[in-house]
Each structure stands twice: as C-alpha cells, then as structure tokens.
Amino acid sequence: MEIFGFDQSLGPLFVFSAAVGIIIFLIVLLVAIYSFQQRRLRAAVKDAEDLEDLAATRNRYVAEIEQARTWHNDAREELLKLDAEREAQERVRLELQEIELKTGEAEQAADAARKEVTELQYAVTALSEDRDRLTKEIEGVKEDHDKISELSSEKQVAEESARKAKEEVEELQNRLNDLTEELDEAQQRKNSLETQAQALEARQTSLQNEIIRLETEVASGREQLITVEAEVAPIREQRREEMRLETRMKEIRSEIAELEQEKLELQTSRGSEAALAQYADLIEVEPRCLIGDVFPSGDLGQISEEEALKQVALHLESQGLIFSQRVLNAFHTCMKVSDISPITVLAGISGTGKSELPLRYAEAMGMHALSIAVQPSWSSPQDLFGFYNYLEKRYKATELARSLVRMDPYNFSSGDEAFRRVKEESRADRMLLVLIDEMNLARVEYYFSEFLSKLEARRAVLTPENHVSRAPAEIEIEGARQSSDETSSASSGIRLWVGRNVLFVGTMNEDESTQTLSDKVLDRSNVLRFGKPPSSSGIAPERSDQHKRDQFLTQDVWQGWVRPVQDHRWRKEVDEWIENLNDALELIGRPFGWRVREAIRQYIANYPGIDGQNVHKIAMADQVEQKVIPKLRGSDITQSQDALNAVERVLDQLQDGDLSDAFRECKQETMYGTFNWRGVTRS
C-alpha cells in the first residue's frame, strides 16, 4: 500500500533513519559545543598567563624605569660637573687673554725703557765732557784756595783759645753751684739732727717714767700670782681626774666595739648558716651544663671571628645539619647584638633544625649551653627561676637559676662564706647560651616579660660593678620573710645580675597549640623564620664530634668581636631604608620606635664582613625579614596594599631575590585575606 506516493512498508525504516540522523546531529552539536568550550577555556588560561606575563613585564618595566631615572640623575649630575668644568676652562681662557695683554704692555714698556737708556747714554757722554771742563776750572780755583787756607788756620787757632777759656769759666761756675747745693744740704741735715736729738730726749724721759710704772705693776702682779696659784691648785687636780675618766671611757668604748664586732661575726656566721640552709638547692647543686669536664682543655685564648665561624660551619656539617652561610651569619650577628635585642627567636615548622642550630653553635664556639623545655602550664617567672617553699623554708631552684648564679661576676664575689662554693664554681669569665625550647607553648608575656625588661634595662647601667647602679636591672631571688609578721611581704632574698656573658635563644613552632608573640617581644628580639627546608637539607645518619670544642671561649674575646655603631659609608642609605619601612608600617598603624632603629643599625654594624661591597644590603635584608615583616603578620591584604607595596620596593632595592620572591608569594595569596609570612628558603 502506498500513502502519498510512498510505500507503507518503508515507514519504519524512514523513522529509524530520521532518528539516527537527529542523534548524529545532536552528537555533532555536542562535540562542537565541547570544542567551543575547550577553546574558551584555553583562551581564558592563556589570558591569565598573559596577565601574569603582563604583570611581570610591568614589574620589569618599573625596574627599568627606576634604572632609567637613576641613569638620568647620574647623567644630570655628570652634566652639571661638565658645565662646572667648562665654566672653569672659560675662566682660565679669560685669565690667559688678560695675561697676554699684560705681556704686550710689558714689552712696550721695555721698548720705551731701552729708548730712555740710549738717551741717558748720550746724556752721560755730554756730562763727561762737562766734567773734564769743570776739572780744569777746579784746579785753578785750588791755587786761590790754598792762600785762603793759610789765613783761615791762624783764625782757627785764636777761636780755639777763646773756646777753651770759655769752657774753663763754665766749669768753675758749675763747681761753685755744686758747692752751694752741698752747703744747703749740710745745713738741712744739721737742723734735722737737732730736731731728732730733742725728740730722743723727750722719749728717754717718757721711757724712764714707764719703767717706774711697770716696776710698780710687776710687784703688784707677783702678789696676785701667788693668790691665783693657791686658787688653781684644786682645779688642776680636778682636771687630772677628768683626764683619767676620759681614758677609762675610751677603754670602755674599745671593749664595746670589740663586743659588737664579735656580735656581728656571730650574726654573720648564723646568717651564713641560714643562707646555706635556705638556698642549699641553689648553691650546693652544681648545674650540669657548667661542670668542669664540659671544657677539659681550659681557655681557648685569642681567636678571630672569621676562624670561629668557619669552625661553626664545619661542626654543623659534621653533625649532618645543612644551613646556608647566610643563615649562620644572621644567627651569629643576632647573638652579638643581644645587648639591644636580648632574645633571638627561631620560628617555623617542626623538623627544620631550630633547636639543633643554637646547641651545635655553642659547641663549636666553646660556649656552655643550657636547654629549657617550656611547659603549657607556665604562668610566672617562678617557672624560670624557682620559688621559695615556705613550708620547707627553703628555695626550690631551677637549672637556669643555678647557672645564672655562677655566671654572675659581682653579687657573689665578696667574702661571705655562705657562697664559697658559688665562688669556687664561678664561670663569669665564660659564655653561656640558654635555649628556651618551644617557648610559645605558654604565654611568653606571663613567664618571660618581666625578665625581658630586666635584660633590656642592662643598657642603662654604665657601671655594673656598682651595686646601686646595677640594682634596677637585677633579678631578686626571693627568700624567707625578714619580719615575723606572716602578712609582711618583705623578704631577705638575694639579687642576681645577668650580664652580657649570657645569651638567650627561643624556638617556636607555629600551629594551633601555640601562642603568638606580642609587639613587646617582637621589638626586643630578632625573629629568624625557617621555611620549608631544601631537598638537600636534613640530618645525616652518621654524626661526628671532631669539630666540637674542648676549650671554652672567654667573654673578653667575645666582646672584642662586638663593634659599635659609627658613621660608616652605608649609614645614610640605611637610615633612608629605615624611614621608608617605618612610613610603610605607619600606614597600617604598626610603626616602630627608636629601639628598633638602633637595633637595625647595630645588627648591620656587627654583620660579618660588613666592610665588603654591598654587604650592608644583605644585613639590611635580614633585618627586614627579622623585625619588619613579622609586624605585617595578620594584616588585611586588601587594606594593606600600600604598606606591602612600600616594603616590596625596599626589598627590590636590597636585591635579595629569595626574600623578594617569598614576600610576593605571601602578598598574592588571598585564601584567608590576611598576610601570613611563612619564611624564606635560603639555598
């Protein structure tokens, strides 16, 4: 059967073909849509890559513009120098022209002088002829003069005789005047002598009358003396008795002084016994880190800083610890500036060698080392130094307190017998490195803040040997109350001075179980943050102690390595970087004060090899990483862009590629919207 000209038996085949065609069309359409979406996705990825390339190109162009500006400034300065030299050459050319004019005038004057000389020569010849003529005339005149001379001689003889007679008359007149004056003087002397004789006669009469009167008074005085001596005799006897009493009083006072001295010695002896009993745990127990066999070979003697750092690098390598020289220099410099930055904090992930570095550093340097493990329950300075147990009436000391007592060069150097053992075990001439491990397991401000303030106060003590001067920076080890009143807070504790022979290092892991550091701790510390270790780092399976010191480093040698801040050639450039960084931090309300400024300068001045080319840039980059970037942690990235960009510009000037890359990576990360510094990996 056919319908509309088609065979009805072909209907199902036609429907099937149409369905297959539609399915094929849909498949083609889906493939086209998928291809279109893939092209759009690749285009989007390419656009993102192009955007990153454009950002990198922009940064490169910005750097090139900065270089062009620098070149432009240098060229402008060079042009100014050339202009100054051109002006100087123009002045020299004008001076040469003036000299040439003066030389021409001098030659003209010389020609005129030559003409005058010629004319004078002619005049001399004419004068010579006149001279010969006059000579002949003079010879004729001489003959007439001889005749006149004979008459003049006779006249001169007569004048000479008259002159002599006149002189004799004048001489006689002078003698007459002298005799007249002598006669007048003799008459005056005669009158004076007569007057004196009359006065002497009157004086003689007066003296005779005075002698008579005195003889009368002497006779009367003798009678009175006899009467007075009779009255004075009992008084003299009384005076002798008073002298005997005064002598006895002196003897009694001497006996009292001897008794008081015996009493004082007895009290001192009892006080010493009480001190020995009260502080037995502090005095009698020698800390393990300071015992004599730690450095059996004694004093290391003089050694250069460079040689000591080489020893540290060799010892770390022999222990299988891989740290870059940059990290070693930074840690060593932090130790040298502990005067203004009392503690160095090593932060980062676990397993990066934060605890190993300071302990092995101390071994290689020849320093005593004490490691303290912080507990989460720590809440006061007593957890560091110990406490006085009023039930047992004795002080419970920690290993740190025992060590600091023996590192104190002042408070235990007297003759007090109670501290004899402390003096015998003194290590005040050596160096001690204290490691506070996992320091942020508890709130650092609770147990360490007060002690940190004391360490900072040391800088104001100019004469630590004076107990009054060093008192504000000393730690008081509490003891038994002085008063019998149980409510009294007065105690008879001992004082402890922590000198510059003790260095403090803290380590901190950053996870959900730890506490962050406050601005007070950050300002007074250097924070070295350890990033992900490189693939070549880690602890080797075998270790060697061949580079471990068996001699101790003295404090005098260590202090000899510490350099003061002076007007170095890099000072102006460093001050500009500090100002730019402080301005950047002020944008987010976190500027730093004079302490951080001075700490940065001291760090740079004490960096190894600071006199080398551009070494100050490396040291400055360390301080940006240790003191500035930690202050940015937790800041909102969106609202802190201006501050972050300003810090980034300073990093570009310092030319530290690793630090700049790590900073940009943290800056671009917007997962949590805050700046989270993870440290930098040093190759």
C-alpha positions in Angstrom: 0.0 0.0 0.0 1.2 3.4 -0.9 0.5 6.6 1.1 1.2 9.9 -0.6 3.3 8.1 -3.1 5.5 6.2 -0.6 5.4 2.6 0.1 3.9 2.0 3.6 6.4 -0.8 4.3 9.2 1.8 4.2 7.7 3.9 7.1 9.6 2.3 10.0 12.8 2.5 8.1 12.2 6.1 7.4 11.5 6.9 11.0 14.6 5.0 12.1 16.8 6.9 9.6 15.3 10.2 10.8 16.0 9.3 14.4 19.6 8.2 13.6 20.1 11.5 11.7 18.8 13.5 14.7 21.1 11.6 17.1 24.1 12.2 14.8 23.2 15.8 14.6 23.0 16.1 18.4 26.3 14.3 18.8 27.9 16.7 16.3 26.3 19.6 18.1 27.6 18.5 21.5 31.1 17.9 20.1 31.0 21.4 18.6 29.9 22.9 21.9 32.6 21.0 23.8 35.2 22.1 21.4 34.0 25.7 21.7 34.1 25.5 25.5 37.6 24.0 25.4 38.8 26.8 23.1 37.3 29.3 25.5 38.9 27.6 28.5 42.3 27.6 26.8 41.8 31.2 25.8 41.0 32.0 29.4 44.1 30.2 30.7 46.1 31.9 28.0 44.7 35.3 29.1 45.6 34.5 32.7 49.1 33.6 31.7 49.2 36.7 29.6 48.1 38.7 32.6 50.8 37.2 34.7 53.3 37.9 31.9 52.0 41.5 31.7 52.4 41.8 35.5 55.9 40.5 35.3 56.5 42.8 32.3 55.1 45.7 34.2 57.4 45.0 37.2 60.3 44.7 34.8 59.4 48.0 33.1 59.0 49.6 36.6 62.5 48.4 37.5 63.8 49.6 34.1 62.1 53.0 34.7 63.8 53.2 38.1 67.1 52.3 36.5 66.4 54.9 33.8 65.7 57.5 36.5 68.9 56.6 38.2 70.8 56.9 34.9 69.1 60.2 34.2 70.0 61.5 37.7 73.6 60.3 37.2 73.7 61.9 33.7 72.4 65.1 35.1 75.0 65.1 37.8 77.7 64.4 35.2 76.3 67.2 33.0 76.5 69.6 35.9 80.1 68.5 36.5 80.9 69.1 32.8 79.2 72.6 33.0 81.3 73.4 36.0 84.5 72.2 34.2 83.5 74.3 31.1 83.0 77.4 33.2 86.4 76.8 34.9 88.0 76.4 31.5 86.3 79.7 30.3 87.7 81.5 33.3 91.2 80.1 32.6 90.9 81.3 28.9 89.9 84.8 30.0 92.8 84.8 32.5 95.2 83.8 29.7 93.9 86.6 27.5 94.5 89.1 30.3 98.0 87.7 30.8 98.7 88.1 27.1 97.5 91.8 27.2 99.7 92.5 30.2 102.6 90.8 28.5 102.2 93.1 25.4 102.0 96.2 27.7 105.2 95.0 29.5 107.0 94.6 26.1 106.0 98.2 25.1 107.3 99.5 28.4 110.5 97.6 27.9 111.0 99.2 24.5 110.4 102.7 26.0 112.9 101.9 28.7 115.5 100.9 26.1 115.0 104.2 24.3 115.4 106.1 27.6 118.7 104.1 28.3 120.0 105.2 24.9 119.1 108.8 25.6 120.8 108.5 29.1 123.9 107.2 27.5 124.1 110.3 25.3 123.5 112.5 28.3 126.3 110.7 30.2 128.7 111.4 27.3 127.8 115.1 27.4 128.2 115.1 31.2 131.6 113.5 30.9 132.8 116.4 28.6 131.4 118.9 31.1 133.2 117.1 33.9 136.6 117.4 32.2 136.0 121.1 31.7 135.0 121.7 35.3 138.0 119.7 36.5 140.3 122.2 34.8 138.4 125.1 36.3 138.6 123.5 39.8 142.4 123.2 39.5 142.6 126.9 39.0 140.4 127.6 42.0 142.5 125.3 44.2 145.5 127.6 43.9 143.4 130.5 45.3 142.1 128.3 48.0 145.5 127.4 49.4 146.2 131.0 50.0 142.9 131.5 51.8 143.5 128.4 53.9 146.7 129.8 55.5 144.7 132.8 56.8 141.9 130.5 58.0 144.4 128.5 60.1 145.5 131.5 62.1 141.9 132.5 62.7 141.1 128.9 63.9 143.9 129.0 66.5 142.6 132.2 68.0 139.0 130.8 68.1 140.2 127.6 69.7 141.9 129.6 72.6 138.8 131.6 73.2 136.7 128.4 73.3 139.0 126.8 75.9 138.8 129.8 78.1 135.1 129.9 77.9 134.9 126.2 78.9 137.1 126.8 81.9 134.8 129.6 83.1 131.7 127.4 82.7 133.4 124.6 84.6 134.3 126.9 87.6 130.7 128.2 87.6 129.4 124.7 87.8 131.7 123.8 90.7 130.5 126.9 92.5 126.9 125.8 92.1 127.6 122.3 93.3 129.4 123.6 96.5 126.4 125.9 97.2 124.0 123.0 96.9 126.2 120.8 99.2 126.3 123.6 101.8 122.5 123.9 101.8 122.1 120.2 102.2 124.5 120.2 105.1 122.6 123.0 106.8 119.3 121.0 106.4 120.9 117.8 107.9 122.1 119.8 110.8 118.6 121.2 111.5 117.1 117.6 111.2 119.7 116.1 113.6 118.9 118.8 116.2 115.2 118.1 115.9 115.8 114.3 116.3 118.0 114.9 119.4 115.2 116.9 121.1 112.7 114.1 120.3 115.1 111.5 121.7 115.5 113.4 124.9 111.7 113.6 125.3 111.4 109.8 124.5 114.1 109.0 127.1 112.2 110.9 129.8 108.9 109.1 128.9 110.6 105.7 129.0 112.0 106.3 132.4 108.6 107.2 133.7 107.1 104.0 132.0 109.8 101.8 133.7 108.9 103.2 137.1 105.2 102.4 136.5 105.9 98.9 135.2 108.1 98.0 138.2 105.2 99.0 140.4 102.8 96.8 138.4 105.2 93.8 138.4 105.3 94.0 142.2 101.5 94.0 142.4 101.3 91.2 139.8 103.6 88.9 141.8 101.3 89.3 144.8 98.3 88.4 142.6 100.1 85.4 141.1 100.7 83.9 144.5 97.0 84.3 145.3 95.9 82.7 141.9 98.2 79.7 142.2 96.6 78.9 145.5 93.2 79.0 143.9 94.2 77.0 140.7 95.7 74.0 142.6 92.3 72.3 143.3 91.2 73.0 139.6 94.3 71.3 138.3 93.7 68.3 140.5 90.1 68.1 139.1 91.4 68.3 135.5 93.8 65.4 136.1 90.8 63.4 137.4 88.8 64.2 134.3 91.6 63.0 132.1 91.7 59.7 133.9 88.0 59.3 133.4 88.3 60.1 129.7 91.0 57.4 129.3 88.7 54.9 131.1 85.8 55.9 128.8 88.0 55.2 125.7 88.9 51.8 127.1 85.2 51.1 127.7 84.3 52.2 124.1 87.0 49.9 122.7 85.7 47.0 124.7 82.1 47.8 123.4 83.4 47.9 119.8 85.1 44.5 120.3 81.9 43.1 121.7 79.9 44.5 118.8 82.4 43.0 116.3 82.1 39.6 118.0 78.3 40.0 117.8 78.4 40.9 114.1 80.7 38.0 113.3 78.3 35.7 115.3 75.3 37.1 113.4 77.1 36.7 110.1 78.0 33.2 110.9 74.4 32.4 111.8 73.3 34.3 108.7 75.6 32.3 106.6 74.4 29.1 108.1 70.8 30.3 107.5 71.6 31.2 103.9 73.3 27.8 103.3 70.2 26.1 104.6 67.7 28.4 102.8 69.5 28.4 99.4 71.1 24.9 99.6 69.2 23.8 96.4 70.6 26.9 94.6 74.1 26.9 95.9 75.0 23.3 96.7 73.7 21.7 93.5 76.1 22.4 90.6 74.3 22.8 87.2 75.2 20.0 84.7 75.9 22.5 81.9 78.7 24.2 83.9 80.6 21.3 85.4 84.3 21.2 84.9 84.5 18.4 82.3 82.5 20.3 79.7 85.7 22.0 78.5 88.5 19.9 79.9 91.3 21.7 78.0 90.6 25.1 79.6 90.8 28.6 78.0 90.6 28.8 74.2 92.6 32.0 74.1 92.5 34.6 71.3 90.7 33.5 68.1 89.4 35.6 65.2 85.7 35.9 64.5 86.2 34.6 60.9 88.0 31.5 62.2 85.3 30.8 64.8 82.6 31.0 62.2 84.4 28.5 59.9 84.6 26.2 62.9 80.8 26.5 63.4 80.2 25.7 59.7 82.4 22.6 59.9 80.8 21.3 63.1 77.3 21.7 61.7 78.3 19.8 58.6 79.9 17.1 60.6 76.6 16.8 62.5 74.7 16.4 59.3 73.0 19.8 59.6 72.7 21.8 56.4 72.4 25.6 56.9 73.4 28.2 54.4 76.2 30.6 55.3 73.6 33.4 55.1 71.6 31.8 58.0 74.8 31.2 60.0 75.9 34.8 59.6 72.4 36.0 60.6 72.2 33.9 63.7 75.8 34.8 64.8 75.0 38.5 64.4 71.8 38.2 66.4 74.0 36.7 69.2 76.4 39.7 69.0 73.6 42.3 69.4 71.9 40.6 72.4 72.6 43.9 74.3 69.7 45.7 72.5 67.8 42.6 71.2 68.1 40.3 74.3 66.5 37.2 72.7 66.7 35.6 69.3 63.6 33.7 68.2 63.8 30.8 65.7 60.3 30.2 64.3 58.9 27.9 61.7 57.6 24.4 61.0 58.9 21.5 63.1 61.9 19.5 61.9 63.9 22.3 60.4 66.8 22.2 62.9 65.7 25.2 65.0 66.8 23.5 68.3 69.9 21.9 66.8 71.3 25.2 65.4 71.9 27.1 68.7 73.1 24.0 70.6 75.6 23.0 67.9 76.6 26.6 67.5 77.5 26.7 71.2 79.5 23.5 71.0 81.6 24.8 68.1 82.1 28.3 69.6 83.2 26.9 73.0 80.1 28.2 75.0 78.3 26.4 77.7 74.7 25.5 76.7 71.5 25.0 78.7 68.3 23.8 77.1 65.0 24.5 78.9 61.7 22.9 77.8 58.7 25.2 78.2 55.5 23.7 79.7 52.0 24.8 78.7 51.2 25.5 82.4 53.9 28.1 82.8 52.4 31.4 84.1 55.0 33.3 86.1 58.8 34.0 86.4 58.9 31.3 89.1 58.7 28.7 86.4 62.0 30.0 85.0 63.9 30.6 88.3 62.2 28.7 91.0 60.3 29.7 94.2 60.6 29.8 98.0 58.8 27.0 99.7 57.5 28.5 103.0 56.5 25.1 104.3 60.0 23.6 103.9 61.6 27.1 104.5 64.0 26.6 101.5 64.3 27.8 98.0 63.5 25.4 95.2 65.8 26.4 92.3 65.8 25.6 88.6 68.7 24.7 86.5 68.6 28.2 84.9 68.8 29.9 88.4 71.8 27.7 89.4 73.5 28.6 86.2 72.9 32.3 86.3 74.2 32.4 89.9 77.5 31.0 88.7 77.6 33.4 85.7 77.2 36.5 87.9 80.6 38.3 88.3 79.5 40.7 91.0 77.0 39.6 93.6 78.9 36.5 94.9 82.5 37.8 94.8 82.5 39.0 98.5 83.9 37.2 101.4 80.6 35.7 102.5 81.4 32.1 103.5 77.8 31.1 102.6 78.6 31.5 98.9 82.1 30.0 99.0 81.0 27.1 96.7 79.5 29.5 94.2 82.8 31.4 94.0 84.7 28.2 93.5 82.3 27.2 90.7 82.1 30.6 89.1 82.0 30.7 85.3 81.6 34.5 85.0 84.6 34.8 82.5 82.9 32.4 80.0 79.8 32.4 77.8 76.5 30.6 78.3 73.8 30.1 75.7 70.3 29.4 77.1 67.9 27.7 74.7 64.2 28.2 75.7 62.7 25.4 73.6 59.0 25.6 72.4 58.8 29.0 74.1 55.3 29.7 72.9 53.6 26.6 74.3 52.7 29.0 77.1 52.1 32.8 77.0 55.6 34.3 76.8 54.4 37.5 78.5 53.4 35.6 81.6 56.8 33.9 82.4 59.3 35.9 80.4 58.1 39.5 80.0 59.5 40.8 83.4 62.8 39.1 82.8 63.0 40.5 79.3 62.5 44.0 80.8 65.4 43.4 83.2 67.6 42.3 80.3 66.8 45.4 78.4 67.5 47.6 81.4 71.1 46.5 81.4 71.9 49.0 78.6 71.2 51.9 81.0 73.7 50.5 83.6 77.1 52.2 82.8 78.9 50.9 86.0 77.6 47.4 86.8 80.4 46.9 89.3 78.5 49.5 91.5 75.7 47.6 93.3 73.5 50.7 93.5 73.9 51.4 89.7 73.0 47.8 88.7 70.1 47.3 91.1 67.3 48.3 88.7 68.4 45.6 86.2 68.9 42.8 88.8 66.7 39.8 89.4 65.7 39.2 93.0 65.7 35.6 94.1 63.0 35.5 96.9 63.8 34.2 100.4 62.3 33.9 103.8 60.4 37.0 105.2 62.5 39.3 107.3 59.5 40.2 109.6 57.9 37.8 112.0 54.6 39.0 110.7 53.3 36.4 108.3 51.4 39.1 106.3 54.7 41.0 105.6 55.9 40.9 102.0 59.4 41.8 102.9 61.9 39.1 102.1 65.6 38.5 102.6 66.2 37.3 99.0 69.5 37.6 97.1 70.0 39.7 94.0 71.2 38.3 90.7 72.9 40.2 87.8 72.6 38.6 84.3 75.5 40.0 82.4 76.4 40.1 78.7 78.1 36.7 79.1 74.6 35.0 78.9 72.8 34.7 75.5 69.2 33.7 75.1 67.6 31.9 72.2 64.0 30.7 71.9 62.3 28.4 69.4 58.7 28.3 68.5 56.5 26.1 66.3 53.6 27.7 64.6 50.5 25.5 64.9 47.1 25.6 66.6 48.6 24.6 70.0 50.9 27.6 70.3 50.7 31.3 71.2 51.7 34.3 69.1 54.3 36.8 70.2 53.3 40.3 71.3 54.8 43.5 69.9 56.8 44.0 73.1 58.6 40.7 72.5 59.0 41.3 68.7 60.5 44.8 69.3 63.1 43.3 71.7 64.0 40.3 69.6 65.3 39.1 66.2 62.9 36.6 64.6 64.6 34.1 62.2 61.8 32.2 60.4 62.6 28.9 58.8 60.7 28.0 55.7 60.4 24.6 54.0 63.9 23.0 54.0 65.5 22.3 50.6 65.7 18.8 49.4 69.4 18.5 50.3 69.0 19.5 53.9 68.3 17.3 56.9 70.1 15.2 59.5 72.7 12.8 58.2 72.5 9.2 59.6 76.1 9.4 61.0 77.4 12.3 63.1 81.0 13.3 64.1 82.2 15.4 67.0 85.6 16.1 65.5 85.0 19.8 65.3 83.4 20.2 68.8 85.4 22.5 71.1 87.1 21.1 74.2 88.2 24.7 75.2 85.9 27.5 76.4 85.5 30.9 74.7 86.1 33.8 77.1 83.8 36.7 77.5 86.6 39.1 76.7 87.2 37.5 73.3 83.5 37.6 72.5 83.1 41.3 73.5 86.2 42.0 71.3 84.1 40.9 68.3 81.3 43.3 69.1 81.6 46.6 67.1 79.9 49.9 68.0 77.7 51.8 65.5 79.8 54.5 63.8 79.4 56.8 60.8 80.0 54.2 58.2 79.7 54.9 54.5 76.4 53.0 54.4 74.8 54.9 57.3 72.9 57.4 55.2 71.4 54.8 52.8 70.4 52.5 55.7 68.7 55.4 57.5 66.7 56.1 54.4 65.5 52.5 54.2 64.6 52.6 57.9 62.5 55.7 57.3 60.7 54.2 54.3 59.9 51.0 56.2 58.6 52.9 59.2 56.4 55.0 57.0 55.0 51.8 55.4 54.2 50.3 58.8 52.6 53.5 59.9 50.0 53.1 57.1 48.7 50.1 59.0 49.1 51.5 62.5 52.2 49.4 63.4 55.2 51.8 63.3 58.4 51.1 65.4 60.3 53.3 67.7 63.9 54.3 68.3 64.8 50.9 69.9 64.2 49.1 66.6 66.0 51.8 64.6 69.1 51.4 66.8 68.8 47.6 66.8 68.9 47.6 63.0 72.0 49.8 62.9 73.8 47.7 65.5 72.9 44.5 63.5 74.3 45.9 60.3 77.5 47.2 62.1 78.2 43.7 63.5 77.4 41.7 60.4 80.5 39.6 59.3 82.4 41.2 56.5 80.3 44.4 56.7 83.2 46.4 55.1 82.7 44.4 51.8 80.8 45.7 48.8 77.0 45.7 49.2 77.2 43.6 52.4 75.1 46.2 54.2 72.3 45.4 51.8 72.4 41.7 52.9 72.4 42.7 56.5 69.5 45.1 56.0 67.5 42.5 54.2 68.0 40.2 57.2 66.6 42.9 59.5 63.6 43.5 57.2 62.9 39.7 57.4 63.5 39.5 61.2 62.0 42.8 62.5 59.7 44.3 59.9 57.9 41.5 58.1 56.8 39.9 61.4 54.9 43.1 62.2 52.8 42.6 59.0 51.5 39.2 60.0 47.7 39.1 60.3 47.2 42.4 58.4 44.4 42.5 55.9 45.9 42.2 52.4 43.3 44.3 50.7 43.6 47.2 53.1 47.4 46.9 53.5 48.3 47.0 49.8 50.1 50.4 50.1 52.2 49.3 53.0 53.0 45.9 51.4 54.0 47.7 48.1 56.3 50.1 50.0 58.0 47.2 51.8 58.3 45.4 48.4 60.0 48.5 46.9 62.6 48.5 49.7 63.2 44.7 49.1 63.8 45.4 45.4 66.5 48.0 46.3 68.1 45.4 48.6 68.4 43.0 45.7 67.6 39.9 47.8 65.8 37.7 45.2 64.8 34.9 47.5 63.3 37.2 50.0 61.5 39.3 47.4 60.0 36.2 45.8 58.8 34.8 49.1 57.3 38.1 50.1 55.5 38.5 46.8 54.1 34.9 47.0 52.7 35.7 50.5 51.4 39.0 49.3 49.5 37.5 46.4 48.0 34.7 48.5 44.3 35.7 49.3 43.0 32.4 50.7 42.3 33.8 54.1 42.5 37.5 53.2 45.4 38.2 55.7 49.2 38.4 55.3 50.7 35.1 56.5 54.5 35.1 56.4 56.0 31.6 56.1 59.6 32.5 55.9 62.2 32.2 53.1 64.2 29.2 52.0 67.9 30.0 51.7 69.9 27.9 49.2 
